[in-house]
Amino acid sequence: MRVDIGAVRWAVEVVDDVRAEVRKADPDESDTMWGCLDEKTGTIFIERSDDRRQAATLLHEMLHASGLGEDQEDLVLALENMLFPALWAQGWRPFPMPSPRRRPRAAKS
């Protein structure tokens, strides 16, 4: 998935361990997190979780990508907490559920 924020196109990747992605860029990073931006590669990493958590995390990281830096975390959290419930209630689902796998039919003998 890709999202355009301002003049920048960001790739969005869902990963099993977002902290591992962060440590590649900053080995000293130890904070608990659900998502992060990698400005060098233009990638937003989202930790694999339930749809609601992933969507809230994407909104949070998009707010950071819009120019609200790490020093504005309180503002980003306030905006996320204000905006996300309305977006979710209106059906915003950026990470569609995968189709259930169907079992192959048994061959008739």
C-alpha positions as CSV (number, residue, x, y, z in Angstrom):
1,M,0.0,0.0,0.0
2,R,1.1,3.6,-0.6
3,V,-0.2,6.8,0.8
4,D,0.5,10.4,-0.4
5,I,1.1,12.9,2.4
6,G,1.8,16.3,1.0
7,A,4.4,15.9,-1.7
8,V,5.7,12.6,-0.4
9,R,4.6,9.1,-1.3
10,W,5.1,6.7,1.5
11,A,5.1,2.9,1.2
12,V,3.2,1.2,4.0
13,E,4.5,-2.2,5.2
14,V,2.9,-4.4,7.9
15,V,5.6,-6.2,9.8
16,D,5.7,-8.7,12.6
17,D,8.2,-6.7,14.7
18,V,8.2,-3.0,14.2
19,R,11.0,-2.6,16.8
20,A,13.3,-4.7,14.7
21,E,12.7,-2.2,11.8
22,V,13.5,0.7,14.1
23,R,16.6,-0.9,15.4
24,K,18.0,-1.2,11.9
25,A,18.1,2.6,11.7
26,D,18.7,3.3,15.4
27,P,20.2,0.4,17.4
28,D,19.8,2.4,20.7
29,E,16.0,2.7,20.3
30,S,14.1,0.7,22.9
31,D,10.7,2.3,23.1
32,T,7.6,0.2,22.8
33,M,5.7,1.1,19.6
34,W,3.1,0.0,17.1
35,G,4.5,1.9,14.1
36,C,7.3,4.1,12.9
37,L,8.5,6.2,9.9
38,D,11.7,5.5,8.1
39,E,12.4,8.8,6.3
40,K,15.4,7.4,4.5
41,T,13.4,4.8,2.7
42,G,10.0,6.6,2.7
43,T,8.4,3.7,4.5
44,I,5.7,3.6,7.3
45,F,6.1,0.4,9.2
46,I,3.0,-0.9,11.1
47,E,3.1,-3.8,13.5
48,R,0.8,-6.7,12.6
49,S,-2.2,-6.6,14.9
50,D,-5.9,-6.4,14.7
51,D,-7.5,-4.2,12.0
52,R,-8.5,-1.4,14.5
53,R,-5.0,-1.1,16.0
54,Q,-3.3,-1.1,12.6
55,A,-5.6,1.6,11.3
56,A,-5.1,3.8,14.4
57,T,-1.4,3.3,14.1
58,L,-1.4,4.2,10.4
59,L,-3.3,7.5,11.2
60,H,-0.8,8.2,14.0
61,E,2.2,7.7,11.7
62,M,0.5,9.7,8.9
63,L,0.2,12.6,11.3
64,H,3.9,12.4,12.0
65,A,4.6,12.2,8.2
66,S,2.6,15.4,7.7
67,G,5.3,17.3,9.7
68,L,4.4,16.7,13.3
69,G,7.7,15.5,14.8
70,E,8.6,13.3,17.7
71,D,8.7,16.4,19.9
72,Q,5.0,16.8,19.2
73,E,3.9,13.4,20.4
74,D,1.3,14.8,22.8
75,L,-0.4,16.6,19.9
76,V,-0.2,13.6,17.6
77,L,-1.8,11.4,20.3
78,A,-4.6,14.0,20.9
79,L,-5.4,14.3,17.2
80,E,-5.3,10.5,16.8
81,N,-7.7,10.1,19.7
82,M,-10.0,12.8,18.3
83,L,-10.0,11.7,14.7
84,F,-9.7,8.0,14.7
85,P,-13.1,7.1,16.3
86,A,-14.9,9.2,13.7
87,L,-13.0,7.6,10.8
88,W,-13.6,4.1,12.1
89,A,-17.3,4.8,12.7
90,Q,-17.5,6.0,9.0
91,G,-16.0,2.7,7.8
92,W,-12.3,3.6,7.3
93,R,-10.6,0.3,7.0
94,P,-7.1,0.8,5.4
95,F,-6.2,-2.9,6.0
96,P,-8.8,-5.1,4.4
97,M,-9.3,-8.5,5.9
98,P,-7.8,-11.3,3.7
99,S,-10.3,-13.5,2.1
100,P,-10.9,-16.7,4.0
101,R,-9.2,-19.6,2.4
102,R,-11.5,-22.2,0.9
103,R,-10.7,-25.8,1.2
104,P,-10.4,-27.5,-2.2
105,R,-13.2,-29.8,-3.0
106,A,-12.5,-33.4,-2.8
107,A,-12.4,-35.2,-6.2
108,K,-15.4,-37.3,-6.9
109,S,-14.5,-40.9,-7.5
